[in-house]
Amino acid sequence: MAHPLFYLGVCYFYPFGNTSATCLTRDLPPETSAAVLLLGCGDPRNILFTIFCEPKEAHRVLDFTCCDIDPAILARNVLLLSMITEPQLEFTSMWNIFYDMYLDKESHRILIDQCKRLIDCSQTLQEWHQSPYGKVLRMCSNYTLERIRHHWKLYSEMHRLARQELSRISRSFPRDRTDPSDSVSCSLVLSVTRSAGPLFSAAIISTSDHFEHYWKTGITSTSASDVKRATMVNPTFVYSLAGDTFSVQYGLDPLISFHLAPTFTHSCAASTDTVVEAAKSQFRSWCSAVRESFSTSSPHSPVIRFLLGEATVASRALQAFQNSKAFKAQTPVAPWSSQLMELDPEEYTRHGAPAAFNVVDTSNLVDHLGLLNVLVTAIPLLSTPYTSAVLYTESLTVSGDDATKDFKAQLYGNLTTIGAIINLCPIEYLSGFTARCNTHEVLLDRILRDAFTTTQLQSQYHQATTWKIPSSADVTATRRNPKGQCLRFDPVQLGAVFYDLYELMFQHENTMYPRSELTARGLSMSNLLHNTRESFVLFLRLVRDRSNISSEQWESTMVRFLSIRETDRCRSRHERLLPLDFLFDFDLRMQLDVHGLYSSAHFHQRFPTIGCFDGWTTVPPFVQIILSVPRRRIGKLKTAIEVLKTPLLQCDVMCPDETCRASFTAVTAVFGTIRLTGTDGQGRGVVFQEDHEGLHGNSPLVVSIVVPSELLVRIGPPEQVTIGLSLQKTPMAALVANRPGWSQSPTIYSAGLMDRSQVTIFPKQSSPIPHSQNVIPSGLPDGESSSQDGIGTCDPVVVTFDEQCEQIASLTLRILVENSTVRAKFQAGSNPTVVQTSACTMQITLAGNDQDVIFPFPISGSKHRVRLARKSLYIEIVVPVAGLFREGGFKLNLFPVVQEGSSINPWNIHRLNLFRSPRLNLSEDGVNMGWLKTHASTMMSHRERSLRKTHANDALMLIKDTLHSIILRSAGIDVDHPQRLFALLDKPTRDVDTFFFVNDLHFDLASHTVICDAYVLSLKPQLMQKIDAPFRELLTHKIVHIPAYEGEMRAWKQILPAFAERCRVSWQHGSNCEYLSRGIIPLGTEMEIDPLCSCGRGKDVEGMERVSEWQAFAPYVTRVALSPLFAVSYMEYIGRDPDAHKCSVCRGKGKPKLMGCSVCKTTRYCSQRCQKKDWPDHKPKCKPPL
């Protein structure tokens, strides 16, 4: 499989989310229909919030497909959504049923009644789709409905179980749990505080109190009477993949799913009751919006689909349908299951269920599958054209000692290199900023790491990333090549790139890696591996298909990769980079072969029909081996579970002395029995019966692997060969092998290859037990990267790496000189001129003819080189890629706004609905705005702070500085009263042509930041004639003039279209739109040029009309949503440089380094002498950190 097989050890249930809700359509224009795939969907909070954020004026289709591996999650989701459709049901009961572990009798009755309604109309898929629920809640497979219905029946019948069984279930719940080791106790819990975003510090006490209350009482309400009434165990918390017992993940709290920041803006601490009521109020608002959208007879009602299956399996099934209209896959829906994935033909043909999506959200699957596996799974499902397609990834766990570096480490390579070869990249990385704040995560992580040792630290770090095709930010590029480009590589270099990635992916296998370099956290995380040889091969296939690499180039690349690997294998054991890699040689080469990437001739030769192949007519290249592991031998894994929690499994083919050994990590395992039928050889048949009791049943464990037939022929005498199931070798697994009963070996069980009672061999294609099957996704279309233009056609872009094959050194594009007129002048000596016109586009002019040439990645065009071949009649342009904070690329326009058809969309600043964003009420008594000052100050990185001190000319830094001033002054911070009228004063010209009227400040809840709801007035001579009198009157009022330094006004003209477009909800761009007619955004960047189109002018201007001095300008302003722009935490150090800290006494920098106070962890001293000197003053205020 593409992911290592974990044994079913510790399994947690996530009935609701562990991050606050986000809007899934935040990167789509409001008129663009949304096909949204939620892989690892979890609860429906994001769907509820997305529908809540939908503009009332929107007339688009929202089509959600929810995929999850746990049927209990989908059963609960459909249960909640079905209750929302019932107008007679109150939201309070829905809250209780969905979030509380215990129910009062009335809520329990409502739950049972609703389950019965669902059961009555779900006997068949057709019956369900014809029911009232089936219009909006669709099932993507028959198996999905069967398993969901099974859970509804369990819910409705649980109260009828025998008293002894009910007592067993009840004792597993927190309120009745007797084992103190299983109970949750805490003083401070920080997982909930991230939902308060920038106000996390104010939320720590009350959210920790609620967490403790929730896990003691099992309900969210803090009312003693509510606790007393809630006496019945909620059956929706009982059944999950972990079985029929309580297994809810210990860090969950319903409050995490909501946006808590507005609750903590007052100086006095918000009570727990207040926080709970705020969450319930949001829940009611979301559900009310969803109910309204469901109740309408409009054809634009949302559709929510459900597909049960593991994410990688669902992806393969959807890709198979895309490519061949196949509905049934030879792949189990999930590990530890024999049920094949099969899409419902009716749903995917007649009812138009999407198999490609313009939004793919992967929740925090990165934590469970690994980042590369998530990319391989999700990218092929993005719809074409790619201009508006977006992928979201998230992670919470931290595998290293520096949370900010963890994201890049998971890519196993340079981010630019990986982004270019898969043609997808984080927009934050390309832009150098993000409009979504996670500085509270950075600050919280630093506090914890200062306060605790690495071994004590079990914190989370939320990293949310938005991925888009790099060239989709370039309007010229998307017009010319909407589906991307073909790329060409030097096979020698690309093979080296692949090997470096391979080495990093499997560096944990390096037994020579010094244990001293394994940190405590690294050791504990060493068993959480996500890579197999198949996952590496699938990544290669993604690269090949996305770059459309020719078969000849690919063959040479694979030869180079394998030759480097062979060179490493030939080194001495102590010099090898991957000393254990030889064990996986057959696994790797087989995966390359079966996935169509490289065929090994020795796998396809004729083999004798002897030994284990005795009686076979012919021996195929690959066979499947089935090993039955007796149930009694599974008990051995209990020791492994104690140490590893979720042990990793692999299979081995071995000689008796293990001198010859081949390991395979693509393992399928199911509890059950097999019964042989027919005769020996290829005529043998097998009937497999799955034991649905799984771990709790009595059947053996049946594992299967695919191996090359050559291995079984060459490894040794078949009577001496054994097949084994074992733990994967990791530092943590080595601890298990030393435990009693393991005999210093990771092998769990082995049997002889010729032992017909335990080992069965079948040709791969006719195996009775399903295994991973190859699905080749359609790549980019073959052909030239651009059609003939003013000069000629362009060859594919050639990618050249540096001497270490780590970073991209240059991109080269060859233009064939085909235009006869141009050709003649070129041969006569005419020279071309080449200039960069946008992030990915160079314009070449020759003999009066212009041609745009497109590169797949942002480039530094000012550093280009030109090669002229007058005899061969071609021109080559060689450019470096735009590096971090260098010239070119997005420096030409930091804030692109792109056009697709008649739709306009900001590329790297998300949308939001200001009508759904709560206001910051600055006039209320007791409002504390100190947090906002801290929040706004975290915009800049340490690098940008240094630039600001030196007055450097950096446009992004200057814009951040101006935004900081506008936000704080609008809130009345560091000034006598809120200031709402601002003018940008261009320092070079001493001219003013841009005014901001700030109406309100709002929370951008999902992005954990704030918004200035403002209006922009762009002055130009024609307008001044109309507004001369009111403008003169306006000048008599207090106007804050903010200086704009050299280059800043140009950046403001570029960002204004993005700020205007992001809050557009009530109007559309018309046929007379200047953006559409002129094909450029912004319309200009010079002074006295309005960068905005006229479509939004005078729209949604109620805020202007409430202020008498502003009313006259209402017809001429455009609404904008100004917000902070934050540094990217995995690119730059945010806040103060740790090396900049000084001794609290002498202000020195350390002897040789500073030491923190052992109690408060915050005050620093250069020496013991300074600490003793300061102690009398420091002691009264020295307190342990929260």
Secondary structure, 3 states (H helix, E strand, C coil): CCCCEECCCCCCECCCCCCCCCCCCCCCCCCCCEEEEEECCCCCHHHHHHHHHCCCCCCCCEEEEEEECCHHHHHHHHHHHHHHHCCCCCHHHHHHHHHCCEECHHHHHHHHHHHHHHHHCCCCHHHHHCCCCCCCEEECCHHHHHHHHHHHHHHHHHHHCCHHHHHHHHHCCHHHCCCHHHCCCCCCCCCCHHHHHHHHHHHHHHHHHHHHHHHHHCCCCCCHHHHHHCCEECHHHCEECCEECCCECCCCCHHHHCCCHHHHCECCCCCHHHHHHHHHHHHHHHHHHHHHHHHCCCCCCCEEEEEECCHHHHHHHHHHHHHHCCCEEEEECCCCCCCEEECCHHHHCCCCCCCCECEEECCCCHHHHCHHHHHHHHHHHECCCHHHCEEEEEECCCCCCCHHHHHHHCCCCCHHHHHHHHCCEEHHHHHCCECCCCHHHHHHHHHHHHHCCCCCCCCCCCEEEEEECHHHHCHHHHHHCCCCCCEEECHHHHHHHHHHHHHHHCHHHCCCCCHHHCCHHHHHHCCCCCCCHHHHHHHHHHHHHHHCCCHHHHHHHHHHHHHHHHHHHHCCCCCCCCCCHHHHHHHHHHHHHHCCCCCCHHHCCCCCCCHHHCCCCCCCCEEEEEEEECHHHHCCHHHHHHHHCCCEEEEEEECCCCCCEEEECCCEEEEEEEEEECCCHHHCEEEEEECCCHHHCCCCEEEEEEEEHHHHHHCCCHHHCEEEEEECCCHHHHHHHCCCCCCCCCEEEEEECCCCCCEEEEEHHHCCCCCCCCCCCCCCCCCCCECCCCCCCECCEEEEECCCCCCEEEEEEEEECCCHHHHHHHHCCCCCEEEEEECCEEEEEECCEEEEEECCCCECHHHCEEEEECCCCEEEEEECECCCCCCCHHHCCCCCEEEECCEEEECCCCCCCHHHCCECCCCCCCECCHHHHHHHHCCCEHHHHHHHHCCCCCHHHHHHHHHHHHHHHHCCCCCCCCCCEEEEEECCCCEEEEEEEEEEEEEEHHHCEEEEEEEEEECCHHHHHHHHHHHHHHCCCCCEEEEECCCHHHHHHHHHHHHHHCCCCCCCCCCCCHHHHHCCCCCCCCCCCCCCCCCCECCCCHHHHCCHHHHHHHHHCEEEEECCCECCCCCCCECCCHHHCCCCCCCCCCCCCCEECCCCCCCEECCHHHHHHHHHHHHHHCCCCC
